[in-house]
Amino acid sequence: MNPLPEEAGGITPWLERVAGLVPAIQEARDTVETLGHLPPDLVARLRDAELYRLWVPRSLGGHEVPPAVMLHVVEEIARHDGSVAWSMMAGANSALLAARLPEAGGREIFGDPLTVVAGSLHTAGTAVRVDGGYQLTGRWRLASGCAEASWLICSASVADEPDSGGAHIFFVRAAESEVIHEWNAVGLRGSGSNGFRVTDVFVPEHRHIAPGAELVVDGPLYRSSMAHFINPPLGALALGIAEDAVGCFHELAQKKTARGSDLTLSERGTVQEKVGTARSLVRSARAYLHAATADIWRAAATDADIPHELTAEIMLATATAAKNAVEAVGILYTAAGSSSVVESSRLARCFRDVNVVNHHDAASLQVFERVGRYALTGR
């Protein structure tokens, strides 16, 4: 991987922090899967390593790291557990909103080093303007990490402002919500992507972001659409799961023999070809994802208006990473034979997890159609 020169020195310290967490992540793998969300002690370890603060503005005590750092961190965590990576990524991504919160709200929420944020940007609630703020009611789905969060993001319309130009974003204390335990998925079972409900909760004005709100904190991470930066880590996460599968299969192939043969899988030409194909899928997609992310980052550093061509490219790179990861894991899952079909198999976990990543809109096959349409028609 070839990060921008000014980023190269900044990636290593964060990967060292992740390395320090690996034993705890590996120890919690089964617990995460059983609970359906991250256990409190693991959340505390991620929080103490300041991984939730990667994109918190420096003015609020965060790190405001370049996106290449986030890609490396998310991929490396996903190499050990996809659910942990997903939950951490969702919480870290939320910090991009800090730059548009009123100053008092930014300090209250993101200025606190203990803050963990989850929530949903899908408009599913209604707010009513009252003296000093809003009364908010709604029910939101797929709020990854909401069970361990201290604050929740709620996207909602305002009842008396139907033409306000988009959704309003509100921050509520997690204690003021009810988590709805409905996440019972095939993969990423520990991501805690449950729903939550808020009923007639008062949200003060300083914890509210209006549509088109001006930046309170300037910087290349915050000037353009959030999608330019929150989507690429999905691709990195898928690639981390695929790298886990490559490692698991390599270990298996040294020991397993095919029926009626004395050769291990590692010695069979057909299996060697499959491993080569899987590795090429993962590593070519990673190169594309990092190159497209670097292009977006350079553009964001000079202008908030990212060219449409670069937006299309980062969309395609993200979806390609997920598609290639699914294909690579599928090749190895099949090549492992009966060893991969049992519930306890690490390859089975990779197969289930990566096939949930590509159901996110930003990592789905529909992206190829949208980017192809733009390439052919300009719209």
Buried (B, 14 or more C-beta within 10 A) or exposed (E): BEBBEEBEEBBEEBBEBBEEBBEBBEEBBEEBBEBBBBBEEBBBBBBEBBBBBBBBBEBBBBBBBBBBBBBBBBBBBBBBBBBBBBBBBBBBBBBBBBBBBBEEBBBBBBBEBEBBBBBBBEBBBBBEBEEEBBBBBBBBBBBBBBBBBBBBBBBBBBEEBEEEEEBBBBBBBBEBBEBBEEBEBEBBBBBBBBBBEBEEBBBBBBBBBBEEBEEBBEBBBBBBEBBBBBBBBBBBBBBBBBBBBBBBBBEBBEEBBBEEEEEBBBBBEEBEEBBEBBBEBBBEBBEBBBBBBBBBBEBBBEEEEBEEEBBBBBBBBBBBBBBBBBBBBBBBBEBBEEBBEEEEBBBBBBBBBBBBBBEBEBBBEEBBEBBEEBEEEEE
